[in-house]
């Protein structure tokens, strides 16, 4: 299991994990931006930083399967 994880990480950083790396990086960027904006909005709204971070991380993490549903892997 650990070897498979290391192999996937290696392929990702070499740009060979996804069939369309540009699309994958764009989807990752969308997830990061949504998470960051949500974190800032919750913090500005007065939520404690730990709660804002936990909620933003949960939403951002939950968004990834939706964003990655049409990606093809090599």
N, C-alpha and C positions, 0 to 999 in steps of 0.2 A: 504494500500500500504506500509506504513512504517513497519507494523508488518511482512509482507511478506519479506521485505528487511532484517529486523533483524533476522528472522528465517533462511534465506539463509546464512547470514553471520555466524550465530551460527553453522549451519550444515557444512559450509566450514571449519571453524577452528576446529571442532571436527572430520573432515575427513569423513563425512557421506553425503556430497553433491553429489559427483561423484561416479559412479559405479566402476571406476578404478582410485583411487586417484593418483597413481604413474604416470599414463599417463597424467592426468590433470596437475599435478605439473611440469612435464617435458615440457608440452606445454607452461605453464606460464613462465618457465625459458627461453625457446627459445624466447618468446616475449620480456622478460626483456633484454636478451643479445643483441638481434637485436636493440632494442631501445637505449641501452647504447652505443653500438659500433657506431651507426649512430650519436648519440649526440657527441661523442668524435671526429669522423671523420669530422663532420661539423665544430666543434669548432677549430680543428687543421687547417682546410682549410681556416679559417679566418672569418667565419660567426659570427655575434654577438651571444653571449650566449643565449639571449632571443629568437632569430630566430632559432638557432640550437635546442633549447629545444622544441620550438613549432612544428617544422617540425618533429623531432624525436618522439614526443608524438603523432602527427597525424598519422605517419606511423606505430608506435607500436600499437596504438589503432585500426587502420584499419586492422592490421594483426591478431588481436585476433579472429574475427569471422571465418577467414580462418583456424586458428589453432584449434579452438574449434568445428569445424563442425562435427566431428565424435565422440565427447565425449558423453557418456551416463550418465544421471543423475538418482539418486535414487528417 
